Amino acid sequence: MLNLFIAVIVAALIFDFINGFHDAANAIATVVSTQVLQLRTAVFMAAGFNFLGALSGTAVASTIASGLADPLMVTQFVILAALLGASVWNIITWRFGIPSSSSHALIGGLAGAVVAHGGWSAFYWPALYHKVLLPLVFSPVLGFLLAFIIMLICVWGFLPLNLRKGNLVSKRMQLLSSAFMAFSHGSNDAQKTMGIISLALIVFNRHHVLPIWLIGHGHEVPVVVIIVCATVMGLGTLAGGKRIIKTMGQKIIKIIPLQGFVAETSAAAIIFIASLKGFPISTTHCINASIMGVGATKRLSAVRWGVAGHIVMAWILTLPCSALLAFLLYRVLG
């Protein structure tokens, strides 16, 4: 039992690390592509603000730990299968440079593993609809629209400035927006691993009494779990994700500093609000939709819709594919 518990914790931290380098592009793709920061500098900046963001709350972690499945129907094998299914899908999409959602990979993995163990009734499908599927649809739509509107306002506001001065101001603004984006990413994505580890602790505590500092009070996430997950995600971010950075920062549209600032600010605002509300949304969805939104203000043809279509297809496939992988892995492990 103890060995299995340790394996789950290790798998969760590996997922957290993979999430860090898989989604590093969310925070720094535009700032690197516009050459406001060099890749190495941007990665270190993102790692630091990811860490700080991960310490900012636990609402999303609570949703993952107890809001999507009955903890009594969850075992360590279920959690392990969910993590492995999500991690395998993340690696597949990272290998091909596709910015899919680590968040939805984890949730899909949890759904598949829970169903494999306890049947369809063991998973909270209404919660999936309200807390995952609706935000899945609305967060990128809001990101696109918000970025589109802010970009139009900024273009109008920058008209009195000459090109050189406007570009300099935009670069300074983008330094702030990329930091905000990294902070928001940490506030949402790191909490998912916190929730999974908290769920594993709840399951383990049924048979082995754990100290209060390790199990927490009620549904609170223990401080040690918060710090460890924040640290591991920060280290994962340092590993970077050059393939995905190239897709987001160059293949969707050719980004300029002002566009980068608007895209990052729009996405970061939506992500941070979702974090406060406890919605485990996809940072990848938000920043990609925001990039498309700023590109569409120039002309619709400025967005490479073929590349965008492949990204959307990856979004659609993430939940069912990660669920299927976790379902099959549970059958093998269980």
C-alpha positions in Angstrom: 0.0 0.0 0.0 2.8 2.4 0.9 4.7 1.6 -2.3 1.7 2.3 -4.4 1.0 5.6 -2.6 4.6 6.6 -3.2 4.3 5.7 -6.9 1.2 7.9 -7.1 2.9 10.9 -5.6 5.9 10.4 -7.9 3.6 10.1 -10.9 1.8 13.3 -9.8 5.0 15.2 -9.6 6.2 13.9 -12.9 2.9 15.1 -14.4 3.4 18.5 -12.7 6.9 18.7 -14.2 5.6 17.7 -17.7 2.9 20.3 -17.3 5.5 22.9 -16.6 7.6 22.3 -19.7 4.6 21.5 -21.9 2.7 24.7 -20.9 5.8 26.9 -20.5 4.9 28.2 -24.0 1.6 29.6 -22.7 3.5 32.3 -20.8 6.4 33.1 -23.0 5.7 32.2 -26.6 4.7 35.7 -27.6 7.4 37.5 -25.6 10.1 35.2 -27.2 8.6 35.4 -30.7 8.6 39.2 -30.6 12.2 39.1 -29.4 11.3 41.2 -26.3 13.2 38.6 -24.2 15.6 35.8 -25.1 14.3 32.3 -24.6 16.5 31.6 -21.6 15.6 34.8 -19.8 11.9 34.3 -20.6 11.9 30.8 -19.3 13.5 31.8 -15.9 11.0 34.7 -15.6 8.1 32.3 -16.4 9.4 29.7 -13.8 9.5 32.3 -11.1 6.0 33.7 -11.7 4.6 30.2 -12.2 5.9 29.4 -8.7 4.3 32.6 -7.2 1.0 31.9 -9.0 0.9 28.4 -7.6 0.9 29.8 -4.1 -2.0 32.2 -4.7 -4.9 29.9 -3.9 -6.4 26.4 -3.8 -9.9 26.7 -5.3 -9.0 24.7 -8.4 -7.3 22.1 -6.3 -10.4 21.6 -4.2 -12.4 21.1 -7.4 -10.0 18.3 -8.6 -9.8 16.7 -5.1 -13.5 16.4 -4.4 -15.6 18.1 -7.0 -15.4 15.7 -9.9 -15.5 12.2 -8.4 -16.7 10.6 -5.1 -13.5 10.2 -3.1 -14.9 6.9 -1.7 -14.9 5.5 -5.2 -11.3 6.5 -5.8 -8.3 4.3 -5.2 -4.6 4.8 -5.6 -4.7 2.7 -8.8 -7.4 5.1 -10.2 -5.2 8.1 -9.5 -2.1 6.4 -10.9 -4.0 5.4 -14.1 -5.4 9.0 -14.5 -1.9 10.5 -14.1 -0.3 8.1 -16.5 -3.0 8.6 -19.1 -2.7 12.4 -18.9 1.1 12.3 -19.0 1.2 10.0 -22.0 -1.2 12.3 -23.9 0.9 15.3 -22.9 4.0 13.7 -24.2 2.4 12.7 -27.5 1.1 16.3 -28.2 4.4 17.8 -27.0 6.3 15.5 -29.4 4.4 16.9 -32.3 4.4 20.5 -31.1 0.6 20.6 -30.5 -0.5 23.0 -27.7 -3.1 20.7 -26.2 -4.5 21.2 -22.7 -2.7 19.5 -19.7 -5.7 20.4 -17.6 -8.2 18.6 -19.7 -5.8 15.7 -20.1 -5.8 15.3 -16.4 -9.5 15.6 -16.0 -10.1 13.2 -18.9 -7.7 10.8 -17.3 -9.5 11.0 -14.0 -12.8 10.4 -15.7 -11.6 7.4 -17.6 -9.9 5.8 -14.6 -12.9 6.4 -12.2 -15.3 4.9 -14.8 -13.0 1.9 -15.2 -13.1 1.3 -11.5 -16.6 2.2 -10.3 -18.7 2.6 -13.5 -20.4 5.6 -15.0 -22.1 6.7 -11.8 -18.8 7.1 -9.9 -17.9 10.2 -11.8 -19.8 13.5 -11.3 -20.9 14.2 -14.9 -22.9 17.4 -14.0 -19.8 18.8 -12.4 -17.8 18.0 -15.5 -20.4 19.9 -17.6 -20.6 22.9 -15.4 -17.0 23.2 -14.2 -15.1 21.8 -17.2 -17.1 21.7 -20.5 -18.7 25.1 -20.2 -15.5 26.8 -19.3 -13.8 24.8 -22.1 -16.2 26.5 -24.6 -16.5 29.9 -23.1 -12.9 30.7 -21.9 -11.4 30.6 -25.4 -14.4 32.5 -26.9 -14.0 35.2 -24.2 -10.2 35.2 -24.8 -10.7 35.8 -28.5 -13.3 38.5 -28.1 -11.5 40.3 -25.3 -8.2 40.3 -27.2 -10.0 41.5 -30.3 -11.7 44.4 -28.5 -8.6 45.4 -26.5 -6.4 45.3 -29.7 -8.8 47.6 -31.5 -8.6 50.1 -28.5 -4.8 49.9 -28.3 -4.4 50.4 -32.1 -6.5 53.6 -31.8 -4.6 54.7 -28.7 -1.2 54.2 -30.3 -2.1 56.2 -33.4 -0.6 59.5 -32.0 2.8 57.7 -31.4 5.4 57.2 -34.0 6.3 53.7 -35.0 9.6 53.6 -33.0 8.1 55.0 -29.8 5.0 52.8 -30.0 7.2 49.7 -30.5 9.3 50.6 -27.4 6.2 51.2 -25.2 4.7 47.9 -26.4 7.8 46.0 -25.5 7.8 47.4 -22.0 4.1 46.6 -21.6 4.7 43.0 -22.8 7.3 42.4 -20.1 4.4 43.0 -17.6 1.8 41.0 -19.5 4.1 38.0 -19.9 4.8 38.0 -16.1 1.0 38.2 -15.5 0.4 35.4 -17.9 3.0 33.2 -16.1 1.5 34.1 -12.7 -2.0 33.2 -13.9 -0.8 29.9 -15.4 0.7 28.9 -12.1 -2.5 29.9 -10.3 -4.6 27.5 -12.3 -2.4 24.6 -13.6 -0.3 23.9 -10.6 -3.4 23.5 -8.5 -4.5 20.5 -10.5 -1.6 18.5 -9.3 -2.2 19.8 -5.8 -5.7 18.5 -6.0 -4.6 15.0 -7.3 -2.0 14.7 -4.5 -4.6 15.8 -1.9 -7.0 13.2 -3.3 -4.2 10.5 -2.9 -3.7 11.6 0.7 -7.4 11.4 1.4 -7.4 7.8 0.0 -4.3 6.8 1.9 -5.6 8.3 5.1 -8.6 5.9 5.2 -6.2 3.1 6.3 -3.2 4.9 7.6 -3.6 7.9 9.9 -1.5 10.8 8.6 -0.4 13.8 10.6 -2.6 16.9 10.3 0.2 18.9 8.6 0.2 16.4 5.8 -3.5 15.7 5.4 -4.8 19.3 6.1 -8.0 20.4 7.7 -11.2 19.2 5.9 -10.8 19.9 2.2 -7.9 22.3 2.6 -4.7 21.6 0.6 -1.8 21.0 2.9 0.9 23.8 2.8 3.6 21.2 2.1 1.7 20.0 -1.0 1.3 23.6 -2.3 5.0 24.3 -1.9 6.2 21.1 -3.5 3.8 21.4 -6.5 4.7 25.0 -7.1 8.4 24.1 -7.0 8.1 21.2 -9.4 6.1 23.2 -11.9 8.7 25.9 -11.7 11.4 23.4 -12.5 9.4 22.0 -15.3 9.0 25.4 -16.8 12.8 25.8 -16.8 12.9 22.8 -19.1 11.0 24.9 -21.7 9.0 23.8 -24.7 10.6 25.1 -27.9 8.3 23.2 -30.3 5.1 24.6 -28.8 6.6 28.1 -28.5 7.2 28.0 -32.3 3.6 26.9 -33.0 2.0 29.5 -30.8 4.4 32.4 -31.5 5.0 32.0 -35.2 2.7 29.5 -37.0 -0.7 30.9 -35.9 0.2 34.6 -36.7 3.3 36.6 -36.9 3.3 38.4 -33.6 4.4 42.0 -32.9 5.0 43.4 -29.3 1.6 45.2 -29.1 -0.2 42.0 -30.2 1.8 40.0 -27.7 0.8 42.4 -24.8 -2.9 42.3 -25.7 -3.0 38.5 -26.1 -1.2 37.8 -22.8 -3.2 40.3 -20.9 -6.5 39.1 -22.2 -5.7 35.4 -21.5 -4.1 36.0 -18.1 -7.2 38.0 -16.9 -9.6 35.2 -17.8 -7.3 32.5 -16.4 -6.9 34.3 -13.1 -10.6 34.9 -12.6 -11.3 31.2 -13.4 -8.7 30.3 -10.7 -10.5 32.4 -8.1 -13.8 30.7 -9.0 -12.3 27.2 -8.9 -12.7 26.4 -12.6 -9.8 24.2 -13.9 -9.7 25.8 -17.4 -7.1 25.4 -20.1 -4.4 28.1 -20.1 -3.5 26.8 -23.6 -7.0 27.4 -24.9 -7.0 30.9 -23.6 -3.7 32.1 -24.9 -4.2 30.5 -28.3 -7.7 32.0 -28.7 -6.3 35.4 -27.6 -3.5 35.2 -30.2 -6.2 34.5 -32.9 -8.2 37.4 -31.6 -5.4 39.9 -32.0 -4.6 38.5 -35.4 -8.2 38.8 -36.6 -8.2 42.6 -36.0 -5.7 43.1 -38.8 -7.6 40.8 -41.2 -9.1 37.4 -41.0 -6.5 36.0 -43.4 -3.7 37.1 -41.0 -4.5 34.1 -38.9 -3.3 30.8 -40.3 -6.6 29.0 -39.8 -5.2 25.7 -41.0 -2.8 25.6 -38.0 -5.5 26.9 -35.7 -7.8 24.1 -36.9 -5.3 21.4 -36.0 -5.0 23.0 -32.5 -8.8 23.0 -32.1 -8.9 19.4 -33.1 -6.3 18.6 -30.4 -8.5 20.4 -27.9 -11.5 18.3 -28.9 -9.6 15.0 -28.8 -7.8 15.7 -25.4 -10.7 14.7 -23.0 -11.8 11.5 -24.8 -8.2 10.3 -25.7 -6.8 10.9 -22.2 -9.9 9.2 -20.7 -9.4 6.2 -23.0 -5.7 5.9 -22.2 -6.5 6.1 -18.4 -9.3 3.6 -18.8 -7.0 1.1 -20.5 -4.2 1.7 -18.1 -6.5 1.1 -15.2 -7.5 -2.2 -16.7 -3.9 -3.2 -17.0 -2.8 -1.9 -13.5 -5.9 -2.9 -11.6 
